[in-house]
Amino acid sequence: MRARLFAPENRKWWTLAAVAFGLFMIMLDNTVVNVALPSMQRALKIDRAELEWVVNAYALTFGVLLLTGGKLADLLGRRAIFISGLVIFTASSLACGLANGPEVLIAARTVQGIGAALMNPATLSIITATFPPRQRGMAIGIWAGVSAMALAIGPLVGGVLTEKISWGWIFFINVPIGVVGIIAARLFIDETRDTSHEQRLDLPGLVSSGVGLFALTYALISTNHHAWTSAQVLSLFGVAAVALTVFVLLELHQRIPMLDLSLFRDPTFAGSNAVMLLVGLAMFGIFFFNSLFIQNILGYSAIQTGATFLPMTVLIILVAPQAGRLSDRLGSRWLMAFGMLLVTVSLVIFSTLDAASSFWNILPGLVIGGFGMALVMTPTTAAAMGSVPIAKAGVGSAVINSMRQVGGSLGIAVMGAVVATQIHPGTGDPRTQFVTGYHHALYVGAAIAFGGAILSILTIKQVGQEHPTGAPEPAVGA
């Protein structure tokens, strides 16, 4: 039995399992933190802007450095970078749990983002290099299902740890998971890298993209305390516009750019990345404010809040692998479009909630949203990864993941800015004002999701037209 389990033809599945450990830890951290936000706010006495930075410091660092992580994975080896990221993430999780103030916590969350940025593109590029095309969609579906399983378990585990022990334990739980992931990676993952031609890091591109993305998100967060026309907000938007323009110009003229912009000439690659950005904008900001709404307006405990999200995340676990299998056979276009329409409907349903709502009012939005997210995330990822050469799998993975993470970071900032327009301290009921702002944010999210459905139809190629450019490489263990 042992010999059969570890036979060469089964090695790719053990590789997938090893990669899944690191992915599970990243995604667990996302949901655990959301549920614990009110407890952190009370324990550390931090305001709402600092609370947003507890989330944004991680998400923004993650998004800004994903391209660098993907490039390093292609250059130095995907297994080596994956393990390095695991070590950094595990150590910074310990620091987060020991934090005694908002400054230390935000700093440790920033380092967590660095570790996650090294790990995440490596997970998807390892899968792409390991599995043959006929099994790649299913493997990516399992990858997405593991993400959803962490999302499902995270709120419950986080709720129990926050209520029964301390919010710090939501980070301490990453330590044993990280250790297991490091051991599994060394045992089961084969080293792969891009050997096609000369490689180097693009430091000017890294700096310009980082400055631009940071300035853009900080500008949006600043609108919570400053007018949109204030000097600070306009200056930050100006810095973002200049830095991102410089980044594009640099990448167009660099001999070996960090991001080969010619990849975006493929409409499937460009469209799938744009859709992923819109998913992040529409959904991840809403996840943040859903957690605050359910706890602060409906009065649910952390455990009850975690349990409330279970229907959505369990559906993603069950549907995502099947969506990957279908994308292998049918293509991604119509799955993505239908999924984005379901996400739109889900957000509209959430916009009907108020202080008198019950779980049964929330459930339809969770169910429809779970189906929608599963039908979007796996086919979108498969479409993006199927349209780049395997030699560029690290960069391709970094781009699609950075779109999701930057979209999520911007989503929190945009939705926060929309909510803030309805909150006027010292006048009226702050709970009513929050609910009104929450509804307006949901309308914005629904419009963004609907736009993603249209974009999917217009840009994603039919099945049979999706193929990587350039010479394919043999899959490891195929």
N, C-alpha and C positions, 0 to 999 in steps of 0.2 A: 504493500500500500504506500509506504513512504517513498519507494523508488518511483512509483507511478505518479505520485503527487508532484515530485520534484524533477520529473522527466523534462528534457529540453523543450519539447513541444508545449509544455505548460508554463515555461519560465515567464513568458510575457504576462500571464495572469498574476503571477507573484510580483512581477514588476509593477503592475497596476495596483496591487494591494499595498506595496511599499509606498508608492507615490500617494496613495489615498490617505495614509497616515498623516503626512504633512499637510495635505489639502484639508483634511478634517480639522486639524488644529487651527488653521487660518480661519475657516468658516465658523467654527465653534466660537472663536474669539469675537466675531462680529455680532452674533446674536446674544451671547452672554452679556456683552457690554451694554447693548440696548436695554435689556430688561433691568440691569442694575443702575441705570443712569439716575433715577430719583434717589436711590440709596447713597450713591456717590455724592450727589448734590448736597444731601443733608449732612453726611459724615464729614465731608471736606469743606463745607460752607462755600460752595462755588456758585457763581451766577450762571444764567442760561447761556451767555456767550462763551464762557469757559467750558461749560458742559458740551457745547457743540464742538469745541476744539479737542475735547477728549476723543470724540469720534473723528473729527476732521484731521487732526495731527497724524493719525494712523492712515486714514484713507488717502489723504493728499500725498504723504510721503510714499505710500504704496504706489499710487498712480504715477507720480513724478518719476520714480526710479524703476518702474517696470521695464521700460525700454533698455535701460542700462543692465538690469538683471537678465533680460533675454539675450542681449548682446554678449554679456559675460558667459552665459550658458553655452552659446554657440562657439565662443572663442576658447574658453578654458575647460569646457566639459560640463555637460548637463548634470551628471551625478555629483560632481565636485561642488558646483554652485548650489544645487539643491540641499546638500548636507550642510554647507556653510550657512545658508539661510536658516535651516532648522536650528543650528546651534545659536545663532543670533536671536532668533525668535524665542527660543526657550529661555535663554538668559534674561532677555528684556521682559518676558512675562513675569519672571520672579521679581524683577525690579518694580513692575507695575503693582503687584500685590503688596509690596512693602512700602509703597508711596504714602507719605504723610501730609501731602498738600497738592494742590492743583498743578503747580509748576513741575514737581517731580513726576507726577502721573503723566502729564502731557509730554514731557521729555522722554519718558520710558515708552509711551505709545508711539512716539516718533521713531525710536529705535526698532520697535516691533514692526513698523511699516517698512523699514529697511530690510529686515529679515524676510518679511512676507514678499517683498519685491524681488528678492533673489530666488525664493522658493517657487512662487506661483507660475511664472512663465516656464520654469524648468519642468513642472509637473506635466503641463500640456505638451511641451515639445518632446519629452521622454515618451509619452503615449504615442505621439505622431510618428516618432522614429522607430517605435517598437512594434506597432500593429500595422498589418497590411491594410490597404484601402478598403477591402471588403468587410473588415471588422472594426474600422476606425470609428465610424459613427456610433456603434454600440459601445465601444470603449469610452468614447467621450460622453455618451449617455450615462454610463456608470460613474464616470468622473463627476458629472453634474448631479447624479443621484447621491453620491457621497457628500457633496456640498450641501444638498438639501437635508440629508440626514443630520449633519452637524447643525444646520439651522433649526431643525426640529428638536433635537436633544438639548441644544444650547439654552433656550429660554427656560426649560424645566429645570435643568441642572443649575443654571444661573439663579433661578428663583429660589430653589431649595438652599443653595449655598449662601445666597444673600440674606435670606430670612433666618436661617437656622444657625449660620456661623458668622460670616462677614463677607462684604463685597470683595475683599482682597482675594478670597479663595476662587473667584471666577478666573483669576489669572494663574494662581498656583496649580490649578488642574491641568494647565498646559505642560507643566514640567514632565510628569511621567509619560504623557502622550508623545512629547518631543523626544524623549530618550528612546522609546520604542521605535519611533520613526527613523531615528539615526541608525539604529542597529539594523532595521529592515532594509534601509537604503543601501547600506554597505554589503548586505548579503545578496540582494536580489536585483539591483539595478546595474545594468552594464553601462559603461561610459560611452557616450557619443558626443560628437562635436562637428562643427562646420569645417571641412577640410578643403573647400572648393577653391579658395584663393586667400591672399593676404588679408588679415583681420587686424583691427585696432579699435581702441575706444575713441569715441568722438566727444571729447571734453567740451568744446564750444557748444555742440548741440545739447549736451546734458545740461549745461549751465543755463542756456537761453530757454530751453523748454521748462526747466525747473522754476526759473524766475517768473516766466509767463503764467504758468499754471498756479503758482503760489499767489501771485498778485491778483489773478482773476478771482480765486476763491476767497481770499482775504477781503477783496472789495465787496463781494456779495454778503459776507458775514458782517462787514462793517455797516451795512444798511440797517442792521438791527438797532444801531445806536446813532447813526448819522443819516441825514437826508441823501437821497440818490444824487442830488445836485451839489452836495458838499464837496469842498476841495479835496478831502481825503479820499472819498469814493471815486471821484473823477480822476484823480492822480493815479490811483491804483489801476483803474481800467485802462488808463493811458499806458502805464508801464506794461500791463499784460499785452496790450495790442502790439506795442513795439517789440517786446521780447519774443512773442510768438511769430511775428513777421520775420524777425531775424533768424529764428529757428528754421522756418521754412526755406528762407534764402540760403542759409548755411547747408541744409540737407540737399538742396538742389545743386550746389556747386562743390560739395566735398567729394574728394576722390573715393573715400570709403565712408559713407555717412552712417550715423547711428541708425537712422530709419531711412531705408531705401524708398523714396516717395514714388518710384515707378510701380511699386506694388499696388498703389491706389488707382492705377490705370485700369486694373481689372474691376469691372463694376460690382462683381460679387464680393470681392474683398472690401472695397470702399463701402458698399451698401450694408454689409453685415456689421462692419465696425460702427457705422453711423447708427444702425438700429440698436446695437449694444449700448452706445452712449445714451440714446434716448430711453432705453430700459432703465439704466442707472438713474437718469434724471427723473423719470416718472415714478419709480418704485422705491428706491432706497431712501430718498428724502421722506417719503410717506411712511416707511417702516419706522423711522426715527420718531415722527410725530404721532403715529399710531400708538406706539408704546407710551408716550406721554399722555395722550388722550385717554387711553384705557385705564391707566393708573391714576392720573390726576383728576380726570373728569368723571369717569365711571366708578372710581374708587376701588379698582381691583388690586389685589396684592401682587407682588412680583411673581409668585408661583402661578396665580390665576392668569396673569398676563401671558406667561410662557405657555400655559395650557391652551389659551385662546388661539394662539398662532398655529397650534398643531395641525388642524385640518389642512391649511394651506401647505405647510412644509411636508406633511406626509404624502399629499397628492404629488408634490414635486418629486419625491423619492420614487414613487410608483410609476409616474408617467414619463419622467425624463429618459430612462433607458429605452423605453418603447418609442419615444419621439426620436431618439438617435437611430434606432433600427429603421424607423419609417423614413428618416432623412437619407439613409443609405440607399433605400429602394426608390423613393419618390422625389427626392430633392428637398430643399429647404424652403423654397419661396412661399408656398401656400401654408405650410405649417407655421412659419414665422408671422405671416399676415394674420391668420386666424388667431394665433396666440396673442398678438398685440391688440386685436379687437376685444378678446376676452379680458385682457388687462384693463382696457379702457372701461369696459362695463363694470369691472370690479371696483375701480376708483370712483365711478359714478355712484355705485351702491354705498361705498364708504361715506360719500358726501351727504347722505341722508341721515347719518348718525347724529345724535345729540345727547344731552345729559340724561335723558330718560331711556336711552337705548339699552337693550339686553343682549346677551350673547347670541340669541336667535336672530337679532337684527344684523349682527356682524357676520354670522356664518355664511350667508350667500356670497358676500364679497370675498371671503376667504377661500371658498370652494372654487368659485370662478377664477379668482386670481391664481390659485394653485395650478389649475389646468393651464391657464394662460402663460404663466412663467415657465412651466415645463416645456410647453410647445415653442417658446421663444428661445430660451437659453441654449438648449442642446443643438437644435438645427442652426442657430446663428453661429455658434462656435464651430460646428462641423463645416459650415459653408466657408467661414474665414480660413480655417486651417486647410481645407481642401483646395484653396485657390492660391497657395504659396508653395514653392519647392521645399522639400523636406530639409534641405541644407539650411533654409532660413526659418525652420520651425520655431527656434527660440525667439527670433524677432517677431514672427507672425503671432505667436502666443502672447508675447509681451504687448503687442498692439491691441489685440482683442481684450485682454485683461485690463490694460490701462484704460481703454474706453469704458469698461464697466466701472472701474474704480474711480476714475475722474468724473464720470457721469454721476456716480453715487455721491461723491464729495460735493460736486456742484449742485446736485439735487437737494442735499441737506441745506446748503447755503441759499438756494433759490426758494425752496419751500419755507425756510426760516424767514427770509425777507418778506415773502407774501404774508405769512402769519403775523409778522411784526407790524405790517401796515394797519392791522385791525386792533392792535393793543395800544391803549392810551392810558398810562398809569395815572391814578388819581381821579379818573372819570369812568363811571359805569362799573359793571360787574366784570372783573378780569376773566372769570371762567367763561362768561358769555362771549367776551371779545376773543378769547382763544379759540372757542368753537367756531366762530364766524371766520377767523383767519384760517383755521384748519380746513373748513369747507372750501374757501377760495383756493387754497393750495391744492386741494384734490381736483378742482376744476382745471387748474393749470396742468396737473399731472395727467388727467384724462385727455386733454388736448394734445399733449406731447405723445402719449401712447398711440392715439389715433393717427398722428402724423407718421409714427413708426410703421404702422400697418400699411399705409400708402407707399412709404419708401421701400418696404420689403417687396411689394408687387412690382415696383418700377425698376429695381436694381438687381435683384437676385436672379441668377440664371436658372434655366430649367435643368432637371436631372439629366445627366449625360453630357452637359456642357461644363460641369464643375470639375476642373482638373488643375493640378499645379503646373505652373510654368517651369520649364527647365527639366533636366534629366532627373528621373526619380531615383531614390536610393533604396536598396533592399531594406525591408523591415527586420529588426533584430528579433530573432526567435520566431519568425513567421513560418 
